């Protein structure tokens, strides 16, 4: 098992990191170690620079010395050309990390008098390599040999030998060549390089130029066959490997507030997921920017940095406008929590935008990025370019757990539930803003069209811009759907009046029952009084009767005394 | 007037060139050839070139040439200074103009023309 493991390791191609941003990602680690790589392209597409950056980064980042064999430009010219990128070649030469060798081949100074070979060239390169124990070699560009030597058959066979020789030296080499019309290179030298071939290209579409890199061949390694845009930035080449971003980023289950309390309520009570994307779309004047400013303010109030990329308004204008709805963006801006990046989309090409934004994100490390509005990008590129731009942008940000808010202006006549830039399916949350015209007024409505992974409201809600920000309002439904604006106020007043009437009715009923209770109680009292009166009568009669009885008995006894009657002890006899 | 006196006289634009002096220089001074031949010691082609150039010099420039033979493997640092990339390379340092001839000198006619022999 150990054996098979080590065999696997051996079989695996070792790679030499170029240090060029993005290139190592798309080549899965760099160029083939110890082998030559052919870089071909037309004039001015960055071949020399790529070679030079390969050596400079190798020297600075990996401490690998490199040799630059120039057949086109003198060493002074080379050093001058790259000094603007902040690379001090002279310093590297002094530290023995770099050797620059200019092989000057001038046809007018050369006469061919018979057979020859280019062994001296090999010796020169070999000498340069040995002087600093170079690991990297760049030869720029071989086409010069064909241009200046008559015997092309000889040059070809010598180049074949050169590639084999470079391999045997164990150096990682970049050899540049001019693109041809029919083949990759003008003189077909790609046939000598079997390991790795990169093609650089510069194209102009709609007045905007884009450089592209394409890995034509990479033997023994996985590589992406896409074309990658690349840029020559102020500090070197940047390849944008963003299409290679895989959908395997970690997601957060934390929810963040939108900045509008009742909107959070509509989104399952907690707002959107951290690191998710939200699209706010709507026609003009529906409050897209204001809503996105709420997102920004909420982010800053959590103490999280927010990057606001504005394509239509200046930073000052946004700050001023948001002040009118009670949002203070100036304080977080001064505190360094909020950063505006305001520029016209046409300022440069989409790829440049992408790089600038990515750089800003890497420098500023925001937790939320707002783009307002993405629909204005249509002036900076074609549909599928914008789509690809946004897809890469969204993926780039999401991969880092950064929440994204995009606004999109829906132009009149297009369906509300679409975007000009075709990215709605990319979005995790989609808030649709629209206005409704009734009774001579336009009122704003908000609807959560989608919110992945949340239990969100299905209700269309009216909202108002107040001096305290966006305020979501209660819903009143009329016969024709939701009632907004003044009609809603009327409805509200109606409801209030109804409530008062109901309250009064209850009170009236309560009064009535109280009155009834009093009546009943009065009646009970009267009956009792009558009863008492009757009872008193009866009692008196009973008493009178008893008195009368005892009087009779008394009289009888008196009479019996007179008669000495024997039965005085039994008075009942008299009564019968 | 000795030749040395003439030689020491500067030829400036103000003076009309002394035709006699120029002829003298052309005959004696400029015809001393300084040649350098870069070869790869292990190559037949190079050995051939050495033989040919030595033969030619002995025939055409007896006693007024300097031929230095440089092995590229022995002195690689000299290649850069003379801008050598092919072997064999013959460099005609003097008389001016400087010339580079590459090849094994099989094209004798071209060699003779180029070296202006």
HADDOCK unambig.tbl for C-alpha pairs under 7 A between the chains (distance, minus, plus):
assign (segid A and resid 103 and name CA) (segid B and resid 83 and name CA) 6.24 0.50 0.50
assign (segid A and resid 104 and name CA) (segid B and resid 83 and name CA) 6.15 0.50 0.50
assign (segid A and resid 109 and name CA) (segid B and resid 99 and name CA) 5.93 0.50 0.50
assign (segid A and resid 109 and name CA) (segid B and resid 100 and name CA) 6.00 0.50 0.50
assign (segid A and resid 110 and name CA) (segid B and resid 99 and name CA) 6.83 0.50 0.50
assign (segid A and resid 110 and name CA) (segid B and resid 100 and name CA) 4.99 0.50 0.50
assign (segid A and resid 110 and name CA) (segid B and resid 101 and name CA) 5.63 0.50 0.50
assign (segid A and resid 110 and name CA) (segid B and resid 102 and name CA) 6.97 0.50 0.50
assign (segid A and resid 111 and name CA) (segid B and resid 100 and name CA) 6.35 0.50 0.50
assign (segid A and resid 111 and name CA) (segid B and resid 101 and name CA) 4.69 0.50 0.50
assign (segid A and resid 111 and name CA) (segid B and resid 102 and name CA) 6.12 0.50 0.50
assign (segid A and resid 112 and name CA) (segid B and resid 101 and name CA) 5.77 0.50 0.50
assign (segid A and resid 112 and name CA) (segid B and resid 102 and name CA) 4.93 0.50 0.50
assign (segid A and resid 112 and name CA) (segid B and resid 103 and name CA) 5.65 0.50 0.50
assign (segid A and resid 113 and name CA) (segid B and resid 101 and name CA) 6.47 0.50 0.50
assign (segid A and resid 113 and name CA) (segid B and resid 102 and name CA) 5.93 0.50 0.50
assign (segid A and resid 113 and name CA) (segid B and resid 103 and name CA) 4.76 0.50 0.50
assign (segid A and resid 113 and name CA) (segid B and resid 104 and name CA) 6.41 0.50 0.50
assign (segid A and resid 113 and name CA) (segid B and resid 105 and name CA) 4.93 0.50 0.50
assign (segid A and resid 113 and name CA) (segid B and resid 106 and name CA) 6.22 0.50 0.50
assign (segid A and resid 113 and name CA) (segid B and resid 107 and name CA) 4.99 0.50 0.50
assign (segid A and resid 113 and name CA) (segid B and resid 110 and name CA) 6.42 0.50 0.50
assign (segid A and resid 113 and name CA) (segid B and resid 111 and name CA) 6.36 0.50 0.50
assign (segid A and resid 114 and name CA) (segid B and resid 103 and name CA) 4.10 0.50 0.50
assign (segid A and resid 114 and name CA) (segid B and resid 104 and name CA) 4.91 0.50 0.50
assign (segid A and resid 114 and name CA) (segid B and resid 105 and name CA) 5.29 0.50 0.50
assign (segid A and resid 114 and name CA) (segid B and resid 106 and name CA) 5.10 0.50 0.50
assign (segid A and resid 114 and name CA) (segid B and resid 107 and name CA) 5.78 0.50 0.50
assign (segid A and resid 115 and name CA) (segid B and resid 103 and name CA) 4.59 0.50 0.50
assign (segid A and resid 115 and name CA) (segid B and resid 104 and name CA) 5.29 0.50 0.50
assign (segid A and resid 116 and name CA) (segid B and resid 86 and name CA) 6.49 0.50 0.50
assign (segid A and resid 116 and name CA) (segid B and resid 87 and name CA) 5.53 0.50 0.50
assign (segid A and resid 116 and name CA) (segid B and resid 88 and name CA) 5.99 0.50 0.50
assign (segid A and resid 116 and name CA) (segid B and resid 102 and name CA) 6.48 0.50 0.50
assign (segid A and resid 116 and name CA) (segid B and resid 103 and name CA) 4.42 0.50 0.50
assign (segid A and resid 116 and name CA) (segid B and resid 104 and name CA) 6.20 0.50 0.50
assign (segid A and resid 117 and name CA) (segid B and resid 86 and name CA) 5.46 0.50 0.50
assign (segid A and resid 117 and name CA) (segid B and resid 87 and name CA) 5.59 0.50 0.50
assign (segid A and resid 118 and name CA) (segid B and resid 85 and name CA) 5.79 0.50 0.50
assign (segid A and resid 118 and name CA) (segid B and resid 86 and name CA) 4.18 0.50 0.50
assign (segid A and resid 118 and name CA) (segid B and resid 87 and name CA) 6.21 0.50 0.50
assign (segid A and resid 119 and name CA) (segid B and resid 86 and name CA) 5.90 0.50 0.50
assign (segid A and resid 119 and name CA) (segid B and resid 87 and name CA) 6.20 0.50 0.50
assign (segid A and resid 120 and name CA) (segid B and resid 72 and name CA) 6.45 0.50 0.50
assign (segid A and resid 120 and name CA) (segid B and resid 84 and name CA) 6.42 0.50 0.50
assign (segid A and resid 120 and name CA) (segid B and resid 85 and name CA) 4.58 0.50 0.50
assign (segid A and resid 120 and name CA) (segid B and resid 86 and name CA) 4.95 0.50 0.50
assign (segid A and resid 120 and name CA) (segid B and resid 87 and name CA) 5.92 0.50 0.50
assign (segid A and resid 121 and name CA) (segid B and resid 85 and name CA) 4.28 0.50 0.50
assign (segid A and resid 121 and name CA) (segid B and resid 86 and name CA) 6.32 0.50 0.50
assign (segid A and resid 123 and name CA) (segid B and resid 73 and name CA) 6.86 0.50 0.50
assign (segid A and resid 123 and name CA) (segid B and resid 76 and name CA) 6.43 0.50 0.50
assign (segid A and resid 124 and name CA) (segid B and resid 76 and name CA) 6.18 0.50 0.50
assign (segid A and resid 124 and name CA) (segid B and resid 79 and name CA) 6.66 0.50 0.50
assign (segid A and resid 127 and name CA) (segid B and resid 76 and name CA) 6.32 0.50 0.50
